[in-house]
Amino acid sequence: MFSFVLPMLDSDVTARAAVEQSMASSVGGAGAGALMAGVEGAVEGALRGAMSRYDFRLDGSYERVLQVSPGPVGSAPSDSVSARLGGGAGWTLSRSADLSLATAGYLATRLGVRAADALAARDPFLSGNRLQYTLSGAPALAIAASRRAAVHVGVGYDQAGALSADDPEAAGVDAHTGRADASASVEIGPREALTPELRYEVTQLYHAVLDTELTRGPAQVHTGSALLAASRDLTRNVSTRVAGGLTVASPPPVLSSRHAVIAPAARVGLTWLAERYRLTADYTYAYTSLGPRIGFGHEHEASIEASLRPLRGGAHRDLLVTGVVRLSTGSAPVAANPPLQPSPGAPAPPGEGSLSTTTALAGAQIEVPLSRGVALRGGLDLEYVRAALDPAPAAGQPGGSLRAILTAGLSGTLSTDPHHTLRRDPE
């Protein structure tokens, strides 16, 4: 009865290594300017059988940091480290049921964070170095109810925090999140599908921002969401997706209101897929976490991801350009502490303030083949993070942080599958 875990019939392993030289500069962040030299490596593999499949990916980098321009004493860390771990497994239980498991892990210092790192947490109130981490796991069950309908049920767990930090109060667990979701996808036409979705989440924050004086403390937030999503293939290469619904959440901590938060939820997406090009654009509005060290609020988020091979022909097949742009703005109510004092004869001001955040990220990378499995790499990574409090704290607004990292390197790839020494087409 355990046939779905029998030994695999097929497998492959791919390893990549690179040497890199980077230059980082920042305004209002950690270090005014620094040079970084180091190495990067990655290994990935897959095991496939008739009724089961497993895959994993591990990559990491280490760079030595040398501060080269004037900045605060000790502002630039001496090392930059990052690591990412991803894994998945799937088992075919029957002709109509599949069980899957997805796991992910992330670890990085301040200068190791990149725009493409979706698991990275960015706290606009931290200026020093911090070794942050994120862990997640999500088992799910998919059942094909008919030829045109499928049901998906899943649960998940996320944890975010830091193993160490220049500020001792910034180390430790920041948040635990548990969730459960269910959806049913129904094809209503040859190119259209409708998907009702239900999700419940509970998040325990340990360092949420509670007031305008940046007092931090615990907070527990429960959210429930119901959405109806629709997808349609406009052409062979272009598909769209739209979703709308409501989110109901427990009230924010500290504030006098005990009423539940009721907020709209919306998603819009577009994918363009061709032989040598892939572009994905998404927009989301939701009442969600603004960060494991901030709290919950209303957030607008937009992103564009692109992958392209600008030149045709086998001699240029490995020339690959990738890019990502992310922009998010959010706002959350917090307590005004100390409470504002009214002017003589004026009504008492509200005891509530607001916290707003802005994050803009952009990253691009180009790989130029020298020979099969060997390529020159170049990349640019930009990050802008800003927060504002109203009323302003006694110590003044934290301001914004702008950081740029320019990277050049040489990479090599080995694989048991020769096709993996060449980059695949975006399609």
N, C-alpha and C positions, 0 to 999 in steps of 0.2 A: 504494500500500500504506500510505500515511500518511493515509488518509481520516479517521481519528479526530482529526486536528488541523486539519481544515478550518475556515475562518472561522465564527464563531458566528452563529446565527440570531436570538438574542434576548439582550438585556442590560438591566441596570438599575443605577443608582448612587444611593446615599442618603448624605447628609451631615447630621451633627448638630453643634451647637455650644451651649455653655452657659457662663454666668458663675456663679461659686460663691463662697460665704463659708463658712468652716469654723472650728470651735473644737476644739482638741485639748487633752487633758489626759492625764497619765501619772503612774504611781507606779513608781519604780524604773527608768524608761526615759529616753528622750532628751527632756529638757525637762519641767518641772512643769506648764506651761500655755502655750498659744500660740494666736494668731489667724492664719488663713490666708485669703488672697483670691487668686483666680486664675481661669483659664479652662480649659475642657475641650472637646475636639473629637473627632469620629469620622467616618470615611468607610468605607463598605462597598459592595461591588458584586458582580455575578454575570454571567457569560457562559455561555450555554447553546446547544448545538447538537444535532444529531441523534445524534452519537456522542461528544460531549465536553462537559465542563462545568468551569468555573473559578469560584472565589469567593475573596474576600479581605475582611479587616476590619482597620482600623488606628484605634486610639484612643489618646489621650494627654491629659495634664493638666499644668499648671504652676501652682503657688501660691507666693506670697511669704509667708514665715513671720515673724511678730513674736512674740517671747517676752513674755508679759504678767504672769507670776507668778514669784516667786523660784525659782531653780533653780541648779544648778552653772554656773559661767561657761562660756559657749560650748556649753551642753548642747543647745540647740535649733538645728537647722540653719537657715540663712537662706532656703533654697529647698526646695520639695517637687516632685518630678518623677515621673511614671509614664508608661509607654507599653506598649501591647500590640499585637502583630501576629499575625494568624492568616490562613492561606491553605489552600486545598484545590483539588485538581484530580482529575478522573476521566475515564477513557477507556473506551469500550465496544470491546473487542477482538473480540468475537464474540457470538453469541446467548447464550453461557453463561459468558463471562469478562469481568471488569471489572478495570482497573488504577486505583489511586487513590494520591494523595499528599497527606499532611497535614503542615503546618508550623506552628510557633508560636514566638513570641518574647516576652520579658517584660523590662522594665527599670523599676526603681523605687528611690527613696531610702527611708529608714526610714519617714517619714511618708506616703509614697505607697502603701504596702502596704495592701490592703483584704482583708476576710474572704473575698470572692468570688474572689480571685486564687489559682487552684489551682497556678500555677507558682511562686508566691513561696516562698522559703526563709526560715525563721525560726530564727535561732541564739540560744538563750537566754543565751549567754555574751557576746554583743556588746551594748554599751550605747550606742555612738556611732553616728554617721550612716554609711551605706554605700550606694553605688550598685550594687545587685546586678542580675544579669541571668540569664536562662535561655533556651536555644535548643533546639529539638527538631525532628526531621524523621522521617517514618515512611511509606515507600512500602508498598503492600500489593496483593496479588492475590487476587481472589475468584472462585471457579469454582462454577457450579451443576452439581453432578454428576448430579442428577436433580430431579424435581419436589419431592421432600421432603428433599433433602440438598444441602449446600453446603460447600465447603472454603475456608478463609481462611489465607493465608500472608503474613507480613509481617516486616520488619526495622525497626529504629529506632535513633536516636542522640540523646542528650541531653547538654547541657553546662551547667554552672552555675558561677557565679563572681561577681566584682565588678570593675567598672572603676576604682573608687576607694573609699577608706575613711579614716575618721579614724585608725584604726590601720593603718599600712602593711602589717603582716603579714596583714591581713584582705582585701587586694586580690589580684587574680589569679584563675586558674582553681581552683575547688574540686573539681570532679568531672567525669569523662567517663563516660558509660554507653552501651554498645552492647547491643542485644538482638535476638533472633529468636524468632518465635512461630508456631505453627501450630494450627489448630482445625478441627473438622468439626461442623457443626450438622445434626442429623437430627430431622425432625418425626415424633414417635411417635403423634400424635393430632391432632385438629383444634385443640387448644389447648395442647399440650405439645410440648416439644423438649428433646433432650439434646445437650450440646456437650462432648466431650472436648477439653482444651487442654494444650499443651506450650509451655514458655517457657524460654529460656536468656538470662541476663544476665551481663555482666562490667562491673564498676564500678571505676574507678581514682580513689581519693580522695587528695587532696594535703594536706588539713588535718584529718584525722580525729583525734578525741580518743583518745589512746592510754593514758592513765593518770589516776589521781585527782588529780594535780597539774596537770591540763589541758595536759600536753605534747601537741603536735600533730605529726603526721607523715603520711607516705604509707601507704596500705593498698590492696590489691587484693582484691576479693571476687568470686567466681564463684558464681552461683546457678542452679539448675535446678528447675523446678516442673512438676508434673503434676496437673491438676484435672479433675473431672467436674462440669459445670454442668447444671442443669435449670431450665427456665422454664415457667411455666403462666399462662394468662389465667384468673383466677378468675371475672371478669365482663367485660362490655364495657369497663368503666372501670378495673378493678383487675387488675394483673399482678404476679407474684412471680418471683423468681429465687434459686436456692440453688446454691452450689458448694463442693466440698470436695476436699482432696488433700494432697500433701506437697511440701515444699521442701527440697532438699539444697544446702548452701552450704559453701564453703571455711571453715576455722577462723578465728576472729578473730585479728588480728595481736597480737604481743607476748606473749600468754598462753602458758603452758607446754603446753596441750593442742594436739595436732596432729590431733585427730579432727574429721571433718566435722560440721557442724551439720545435724541432721535435725529439722524442725519441721513441725507441721500448718499447713495453709492453709485458710481458710474465708471465704466471702462470702455475705451474705444481703441481699436487696433487695426493696423494695415500691414500686410506682408507682400512683398514683391520678390518673386523667386524666378531666376533665369539661369541659364547654363553657367555664366561666369559672374553673376551678380546676386546678392541677397541683401534685402533691406527690410527692416522691421521697425515700425513706429507705433508707440503706445502712449496713451494718456489715461490717468487714473485719478479719480477724486474719491476720497474715503476718509472716514473717521478712524484713525489708525495710530500706531506708535510712531512718534517723531524721532525716536531713538531710545535705546535701552537706558540712557542716562538723562532723558528729558521727560518723557511722559506721552500721553495720548492727546491728539488734537486733530483738527481738520487739515488735510494735506492735498495739494495738487502736485502731481508728478508726471513728467513727460520724458520719454527716452527715444532715441534713435540709434539703432545698431546696423552697421553695414559691413559687408564682406565682398570683395571684388577682385577679379583677376583682369587687369586692364589690357594685357597683351595675349594674343592667341598663339597657338603653336606649341608643340611639345618642348621646344627649347626654352620656352618661357613659362611652362606650366606651373612652376613653383613660385612665380612672382605673385605675392599675395599682399593685399592692402586691407586692413581691418580698422574699424573705428567705432567709437561709442560716445554718445552725448547724453547726459542725464541732467535734468533740472527739477528741483522740488522746492516748494514753498509751503510752510505750515504755520499754524497758529494754535495756541492752547491757552485756556484761562488759568491763571494762577492767583494766589492771594497777594494783596498789597500789604507788605509788611516792612516797616510799621504802617498802620492805617494812615491814609492822608488826613491832614488836619484841615477843616473847612475855614474859609475866610469869614470874618465877622459879618453876620447877616446872611451868609450864603448857606444853601442846603448842604448837608453832610455828603461828601463824595462817596462813591461805592467802595467797598472794601475789597474789590477785585481788580487785578491787573491782567496783563496779557504778555505772552511770550511768543515771539515769531522767529522762525528759522528760514534760512535760504541756503541751498546747497546747489552748486553748479559744477559738473564734472565733465571732462572731455579727455579722451585718449585715442591715440592713433598709432598703428604699427605697420611697418613695411618689411617684408622679407624678400631678399633678392638671391636667387640660387646661384651658387658658384659651381657646384656639381651635384650629382644625385646624393641627397642626404646632408649636404653642407650648404649653409646660407648665411648671408650677411643680414643683420637685423638692425633696425632703427626705430625708435619710438619717442613719443611726446605725451606727457601726462600733465593735465592741469586740474587743479582743485581750488574752488572758492567756497568758503564756509563762513556764514555770518549769523549772529543772533542779536535780537533786540528785545528789551524789556520796557514795558510801559505800566507804571511810571519807572523812570530810570533808577537803578540802585544807587545808594550813596557813594559807592566806589566808582561809578560811571559805567557806561555801556562797554561790553566786552569787545566791540569792534569786529572786524572781519579778518580772515586769514586767506591769503592767496599764495599758492605753491605751484611751482612748475618743475618737472623733472624731464631731462633730455637724456636718452639712453642710446648707446650703440654697442653692438656685440657680434659675435660669431658663434653659430650654433651648428651642431651635428646630430643626426638621427640614425639610429639602428633599429631594425625591426625584424621579427620572424616572418612578417608579411611584407614583401618588397614594395607593395603598393603604398604602404604607410610612410615610406621615405619620400613620397611626393604628397604635397597638399591636395586634398580632394576639392573638387569644384563646389562652390557654395550650394548648388542644388542637390 
